């Protein structure tokens, strides 16, 4: 045992007393010179009650839906070839010295597993899982992990790549008491409605976030062929794909699918497939059937303010640029230049909306289509056809050469030689063979090979006809342009 001398002990006691007195004096002086802090009074229940109630609602909704949200793990084997024995300097190093005589070593096949993760939702007690198609597309193996950590192999039962929707089927001994989600009415959502998202961002399972519906009916996002997205600011990130977007009744109103970002993670804009679009496809997907889509047989474009002025319609709806030969639209009497303003009782605001409505119509259904033709309203009955890859293109000859100085274009009447050169499949029209830089034609994106089919809503077969129509116009002209089989109306202003 270590012993301490009495002098050292005394010195230590004296030092301790001195510190005690000094600290006591400091505290005493500080207490006299400062203000005493009083505890804050609790906030009024009137103020906190709404927030507490909302907080309880969020917690209850999350607890209600989360058990039916699963993690989806997929894996595929990526194969590639590489020289069996390579130089550390690379093959190009030896080619510098031996030229064409150098031959690289034999190629050997290598394989590497590639894994990805997403989210899904349990649709029913039979073990059917709703997720995004891109989460499982092309995968060699798929596994689904439940909230209780049980894991099952799964296979794709039904899929629709055009909307990025897939239904999986669990394999093996599936529990009989699986929790399930309820699909709600996405049409009932309003911009500003509160929503929640649950998923596995960055592998973090059962992550709950919240936000609002930022917009509805988003199309032309470039994610799927048929788009009618809900936009939300509820944070979603890689791994959230296939997870639910939930309303404040605990119903799934969308499936989170993509984010708009410059950095690869959430930037305030996320997109979800509406539940009503999914519900329309589920009967077919659950049977493993392909989705049958309706077709109208028209090429449509947005009604810009300039086009609206030319066609005497409001700047909404879908302008018919072309009617396919033999199509349901042609049989019903729809014509190029018609503006479709309603479809089956629904007012048409955009081309994307019309495209989705037609696609979800059953082939053979009779639909009332409202159009405006030269200022007059008409209602036509169309028998919807079945979407196929059939082509309605035609081919044919013509003659003549000229310049369109007002638009900065060189043009020729369509003939067999021009048709072959530019790959044009049409019977008549005036071919653009040159576009002057900085001209009105260049500013509107016209290019060699474009075919002028109409000018001022009049058919054009020769350069002389086109010149005559242009000479009668003062400031601008409405052209119908065909580019590789697709037609579009343009209002071109002269110099």
C-alpha positions in Angstrom: 0.0 0.0 0.0 1.3 3.5 -0.9 1.6 6.0 2.1 1.2 9.8 1.9 3.2 12.2 4.4 1.3 14.4 6.8 2.8 17.6 5.2 1.6 16.7 1.8 -1.8 15.9 3.2 -2.0 19.3 5.0 -0.9 21.1 1.9 -3.6 19.3 -0.1 -6.3 20.1 2.4 -5.3 23.8 2.4 -5.4 23.9 -1.4 -8.8 22.2 -1.4 -10.2 24.7 1.1 -8.8 27.6 -0.9 -10.4 26.4 -4.1 -13.7 25.8 -2.3 -13.8 29.3 -0.9 -12.8 30.8 -4.3 -15.4 28.9 -6.2 -18.0 29.6 -3.5 -17.2 33.3 -3.7 -17.5 33.3 -7.5 -20.8 31.5 -7.5 -22.1 33.8 -4.8 -21.1 36.9 -6.8 -22.4 35.4 -10.0 -25.8 34.7 -8.4 -26.0 38.3 -7.2 -25.0 39.9 -10.5 -27.0 37.6 -12.9 -30.8 37.0 -13.5 -32.4 33.9 -12.2 -33.7 31.6 -15.1 -37.3 30.4 -14.7 -38.6 27.3 -16.3 -40.7 27.9 -19.4 -44.4 27.5 -19.0 -45.9 24.6 -21.0 -47.6 25.5 -24.3 -51.3 25.7 -24.4 -53.1 22.5 -25.4 -55.0 24.6 -27.8 -51.8 25.2 -29.7 -50.3 21.7 -29.5 -53.4 19.6 -29.9 -53.7 19.8 -33.8 -50.0 19.0 -34.2 -50.2 16.1 -31.8 -53.3 14.8 -33.5 -51.6 14.9 -36.9 -48.5 13.3 -35.5 -50.7 10.5 -34.1 -52.4 10.1 -37.5 -49.0 9.7 -39.3 -47.9 7.1 -36.7 -51.1 5.2 -37.0 -51.0 5.2 -40.9 -47.4 4.1 -40.9 -48.1 1.2 -38.5 -51.2 0.2 -40.5 -49.4 0.0 -43.9 -45.8 -0.8 -43.1 -46.3 -4.6 -42.4 -47.5 -5.0 -46.0 -44.4 -3.3 -47.5 -41.6 -5.6 -48.6 -38.1 -5.4 -49.8 -37.4 -6.8 -53.2 -33.8 -8.1 -54.0 -32.9 -9.2 -57.5 -29.7 -10.6 -59.0 -28.5 -11.3 -62.5 -25.2 -12.6 -63.8 -23.3 -10.2 -66.1 -21.0 -11.9 -68.6 -18.1 -10.3 -70.4 -15.0 -11.2 -72.4 -11.4 -10.2 -71.7 -8.1 -11.4 -73.1 -6.8 -14.4 -71.1 -3.4 -12.9 -70.7 -2.9 -9.2 -71.2 0.1 -6.9 -71.2 0.2 -4.3 -68.4 0.8 -1.8 -71.2 -2.3 -2.9 -73.2 -2.5 -4.3 -76.7 -2.0 -0.9 -78.3 1.5 -0.8 -76.9 2.5 -3.8 -78.9 0.7 -2.7 -82.0 3.0 0.4 -82.1 6.0 -1.9 -82.6 4.5 -4.9 -84.5 1.7 -3.2 -86.4 -1.0 -5.5 -87.9 1.1 -8.6 -87.2 0.3 -8.4 -83.5 -2.7 -10.4 -82.4 -4.1 -10.1 -78.9 -4.4 -13.2 -76.7 -7.5 -15.5 -76.7 -10.6 -14.1 -75.2 -11.9 -15.6 -72.0 -15.5 -15.3 -70.6 -15.9 -14.0 -67.1 -19.1 -13.6 -65.1 -20.0 -11.3 -62.2 -23.2 -11.1 -60.1 -25.0 -7.8 -60.2 -27.5 -7.1 -57.4 -30.2 -4.5 -57.0 -32.8 -3.6 -54.4 -36.3 -2.1 -54.5 -39.6 -2.1 -52.7 -42.9 -3.9 -53.1 -46.4 -4.2 -51.7 -48.4 -7.3 -50.8 -51.7 -7.2 -52.8 -53.4 -10.3 -51.3 -53.1 -13.3 -49.0 -52.0 -15.5 -51.9 -48.7 -13.7 -51.9 -48.9 -11.5 -55.0 -46.5 -8.5 -54.8 -46.8 -5.2 -56.7 -43.6 -3.5 -57.7 -41.9 -1.6 -60.6 -41.0 -3.6 -63.7 -37.6 -2.0 -63.8 -36.8 -3.4 -60.3 -37.0 -7.0 -61.6 -36.6 -6.8 -65.4 -34.1 -9.2 -66.8 -33.1 -10.6 -63.4 -32.0 -14.3 -62.9 -33.3 -14.5 -59.4 -35.7 -12.5 -57.3 -36.2 -12.6 -53.5 -38.8 -10.9 -51.4 -38.2 -10.2 -47.7 -41.2 -9.5 -45.4 -41.2 -7.1 -42.5 -40.7 -10.0 -40.1 -37.4 -10.9 -42.0 -39.0 -14.0 -43.7 -37.5 -14.4 -47.2 -39.1 -16.0 -50.2 -38.1 -16.7 -53.8 -40.4 -15.0 -56.3 -41.1 -15.0 -60.0 -42.7 -12.5 -62.3 -46.4 -13.4 -62.8 -47.4 -10.5 -65.0 -45.7 -7.3 -66.3 -46.4 -4.3 -68.4 -43.1 -2.6 -69.4 -45.0 0.3 -71.0 -46.2 1.5 -67.6 -43.3 0.0 -65.5 -45.6 -2.2 -63.5 -45.0 -5.8 -62.5 -46.7 -8.4 -60.3 -44.6 -11.0 -58.5 -45.7 -14.3 -57.1 -44.1 -15.7 -53.9 -42.9 -19.3 -54.1 -42.8 -21.9 -51.4 -44.8 -22.2 -48.2 -46.5 -18.8 -48.1 -48.1 -17.8 -44.7 -51.9 -17.7 -44.8 -52.2 -14.4 -42.8 -50.2 -12.0 -44.9 -50.9 -8.3 -44.3 -52.1 -6.6 -47.4 -52.4 -3.0 -48.8 -55.7 -1.4 -49.9 -55.6 0.5 -53.3 -57.4 3.8 -53.0 -58.8 6.3 -55.6 -55.9 8.3 -57.0 -58.4 10.6 -58.9 -59.7 11.9 -55.5 -56.3 13.4 -54.7 -55.8 17.1 -54.9 -52.7 19.1 -55.3 -51.6 19.8 -51.8 -53.0 16.6 -50.3 -50.8 15.1 -47.6 -49.2 11.8 -48.5 -46.6 9.4 -47.1 -44.1 7.1 -48.7 -42.6 3.8 -47.4 -39.7 2.0 -48.9 -36.1 0.9 -48.7 -33.9 3.8 -49.8 -30.2 3.0 -49.9 -31.1 -0.4 -48.4 -32.7 1.2 -45.3 -35.8 -0.9 -45.0 -39.2 0.4 -43.7 -38.2 4.1 -44.1 -41.2 6.4 -43.8 -41.3 9.9 -45.3 -44.1 12.4 -45.8 -45.0 15.3 -48.1 -47.7 16.5 -50.4 -49.0 15.9 -53.9 -47.1 18.5 -55.9 -48.9 18.0 -59.2 -51.1 15.4 -61.1 -51.1 14.1 -64.6 -47.4 14.5 -65.3 -46.5 13.1 -68.7 -43.5 13.4 -71.1 -41.2 12.6 -68.2 -39.4 10.0 -70.2 -39.7 7.1 -67.8 -42.4 4.9 -69.4 -44.3 4.8 -72.6 -47.6 5.6 -70.9 -47.3 8.3 -68.2 -49.8 9.9 -65.9 -47.7 10.4 -62.9 -48.5 11.9 -59.5 -45.7 14.3 -58.5 -44.7 14.5 -54.8 -42.2 16.1 -52.6 -42.2 13.2 -50.1 -38.6 12.2 -50.1 -38.0 9.1 -52.2 -34.5 7.8 -53.2 -33.0 4.8 -55.0 -34.5 1.7 -53.4 -37.9 3.3 -53.0 -39.0 2.1 -56.4 -42.1 -0.1 -56.2 -43.1 1.2 -52.7 -46.4 2.8 -51.8 -47.5 6.4 -51.8 -50.2 6.6 -49.2 -53.1 9.0 -48.5 -54.3 10.0 -45.0 -56.8 7.2 -44.9 -54.0 4.6 -45.1 -54.8 3.7 -48.7 -52.2 3.3 -51.5 -52.8 5.9 -54.1 -49.6 5.5 -56.1 -46.5 3.4 -56.6 -43.3 5.4 -56.3 -41.3 4.9 -59.4 -38.7 7.6 -60.2 -37.1 10.9 -59.1 -36.1 14.0 -61.0 -32.5 14.7 -59.9 -29.1 16.0 -61.0 -27.2 14.2 -58.3 -28.7 10.7 -58.2 -30.7 11.2 -55.1 -33.9 13.0 -53.9 -34.1 16.6 -55.1 -37.7 17.5 -54.2 -39.4 16.0 -57.2 -40.6 12.3 -57.2 -43.1 10.5 -59.4 -45.6 7.8 -58.6 -47.9 5.7 -60.9 -51.5 6.5 -59.9 -53.4 3.6 -58.2 -56.3 3.9 -60.7 -54.0 3.1 -63.6 -52.6 0.1 -61.7 -56.1 -1.1 -60.8 -57.2 -1.1 -64.4 -54.4 -3.5 -65.3 -54.4 -5.8 -62.3 -57.1 -8.3 -63.5 -54.9 -9.1 -66.5 -51.6 -9.0 -64.7 -52.8 -11.4 -61.9 -53.7 -13.9 -64.7 -50.3 -13.5 -66.3 -51.9 -12.0 -69.4 -50.6 -9.2 -71.7 -52.2 -5.8 -71.3 -54.5 -5.1 -74.3 -54.6 -1.5 -75.3 -56.9 0.5 -77.5 -55.9 2.5 -80.5 -57.5 5.5 -82.3 -55.1 5.6 -85.3 -54.1 9.3 -85.2 -50.9 11.3 -84.8 -51.6 14.1 -82.3 -49.7 17.1 -81.1 -50.0 19.9 -78.4 -52.2 22.9 -79.2 -49.8 25.8 -78.9 -51.1 29.4 -78.7 -50.1 29.9 -82.3 -51.9 26.8 -83.5 -54.9 27.6 -81.3 -55.2 31.0 -83.2 -54.9 29.3 -86.6 -57.5 26.6 -85.7 -59.8 29.0 -83.7 -59.8 26.9 -80.6 -58.7 27.4 -77.0 -55.0 26.4 -76.3 -55.9 22.9 -75.0 -56.9 19.5 -76.3 -55.0 17.5 -78.9 -54.5 18.5 -82.5 -54.8 15.7 -85.1 -51.8 16.0 -87.4 -52.4 12.7 -89.2 -55.1 10.1 -89.5 -53.8 6.6 -90.3 -55.4 4.9 -93.3 -57.9 2.2 -92.4 -57.8 3.2 -88.7 -60.8 3.5 -86.3 -60.4 7.3 -86.5 -60.6 7.4 -90.3 -63.7 5.1 -90.2 -65.3 7.5 -87.7 -64.7 10.6 -89.8 -61.9 12.2 -87.8 -59.7 14.4 -90.1 -56.3 16.1 -89.9 -56.8 19.5 -88.4 -59.5 18.4 -86.0 -58.8 19.3 -82.4 -60.0 16.6 -80.0 -61.5 18.3 -77.0 -63.3 15.4 -75.2 -63.0 11.6 -75.1 -65.7 9.4 -73.6 -67.1 12.4 -71.6 -63.7 13.5 -70.3 -62.4 17.0 -71.2 -59.0 16.7 -72.9 -56.4 19.1 -71.6 -53.2 17.5 -73.2 -52.0 15.0 -75.7 -50.6 12.7 -72.9 -54.1 12.6 -71.2 -55.7 11.5 -74.5 -53.1 8.9 -75.2 -53.6 7.3 -71.8 -57.4 7.4 -72.1 -57.3 5.7 -75.5 -54.7 3.1 -74.3 -56.9 2.1 -71.3 -60.0 1.8 -73.5 -61.0 -1.8 -74.3 -60.6 -2.8 -78.0 -64.1 -2.9 -79.5 -65.5 -0.2 -77.2 -67.6 2.5 -78.7 -66.5 5.9 -77.5 -67.9 9.4 -78.1 -65.1 11.8 -79.3 -65.7 15.5 -79.3 -63.8 17.5 -82.0 -63.6 21.1 -83.2 -63.3 21.4 -86.9 -62.8 24.8 -88.5 -64.5 26.4 -85.5 -67.5 24.0 -85.4 -68.0 21.4 -82.7 -68.8 17.8 -83.7 -69.3 14.6 -81.8 -68.1 11.4 -83.5 -68.5 7.8 -82.4 -65.4 5.7 -82.7 -65.1 1.9 -82.3 -61.7 1.6 -80.6 -59.2 -0.8 -82.3 -56.5 -3.0 -80.8 -53.0 -1.6 -80.6 -50.6 -3.3 -83.0 -47.3 -2.6 -84.8 -49.1 -2.3 -88.2 -47.8 0.4 -90.5 -50.2 2.6 -92.5 -47.5 4.2 -94.6 -47.8 4.5 -98.4 -45.3 5.4 -101.2 -45.5 7.3 -104.5 -43.8 9.7 -107.1 -43.9 13.5 -108.0 -41.8 16.4 -109.9 -40.4 20.1 -109.7 -37.7 22.3 -107.9 -37.8 25.7 -106.2 -36.8 28.1 -103.4 -39.0 29.4 -100.6 -37.2 32.6 -99.7 -39.7 33.6 -97.1 -38.8 30.5 -95.0 -35.2 30.0 -96.2 -35.9 26.6 -97.7 -34.9 24.8 -100.9 -37.7 22.5 -102.0 -38.5 19.9 -104.6 -41.7 18.1 -105.6 -41.6 14.6 -104.3 -40.3 12.0 -106.8 -39.1 8.4 -106.6 -35.4 9.4 -106.4 -36.1 11.8 -103.5 -38.2 9.2 -101.8 -35.3 6.7 -101.9 -32.7 9.3 -100.8 -34.6 10.5 -97.7 -36.5 7.3 -96.9 -39.9 8.9 -97.5 -43.0 6.7 -97.7 -45.7 9.0 -99.1 -47.5 9.6 -102.4 -47.3 13.3 -102.6 -45.8 16.5 -101.1 -42.9 18.9 -101.4 -39.5 17.7 -100.1 -37.2 20.2 -98.2 -33.7 19.6 -99.6 -31.9 22.5 -97.9 -32.4 24.9 -95.0 -30.5 28.2 -94.8 -28.8 28.8 -91.4 -30.6 31.4 -89.3 -33.7 31.3 -91.5 -37.3 30.9 -90.1 -37.2 27.3 -91.3 -34.0 26.6 -89.4 -35.3 28.3 -86.3 -38.3 26.0 -86.3 -36.1 22.9 -86.6 -36.9 22.0 -90.3 -34.3 19.8 -92.0 -33.6 18.2 -95.3 -35.9 15.3 -95.9 -38.9 16.8 -94.2 -42.0 16.7 -96.4 -44.5 19.5 -96.7 -47.9 17.9 -97.0 -50.2 20.8 -96.4 -49.9 24.6 -96.3 -52.7 26.8 -94.8 -54.7 23.5 -94.5 -54.6 22.9 -98.2 -53.0 19.8 -99.7 -49.6 20.5 -101.4 -48.4 18.3 -104.3 -46.0 20.6 -106.2 -43.6 23.4 -105.5 -45.8 25.7 -107.6 -48.8 25.0 -105.3 -46.7 25.7 -102.2 -45.4 29.0 -103.6 -48.9 30.1 -104.5 -50.2 29.5 -101.0 -47.2 31.2 -99.4 -47.5 34.3 -101.6 -51.1 34.7 -100.4 -49.9 34.8 -96.7 -48.7 38.0 -95.1 -46.9 37.2 -91.8 -47.0 33.5 -91.2 -48.1 30.1 -92.6 -49.5 26.9 -91.1 -47.6 23.9 -92.5 -48.2 20.2 -92.0 -44.8 18.5 -92.0 -44.2 14.7 -92.4 -40.9 13.5 -90.9 -40.2 9.8 -91.5 -43.9 8.9 -91.2 -44.8 11.2 -88.4 -46.8 14.3 -89.0 -46.7 17.6 -87.1 -48.3 21.0 -87.6 -46.1 24.1 -87.4 -46.9 27.8 -87.6 -43.9 29.5 -89.2 -43.5 33.3 -89.1 -41.8 34.9 -92.1 -38.7 37.0 -91.9 
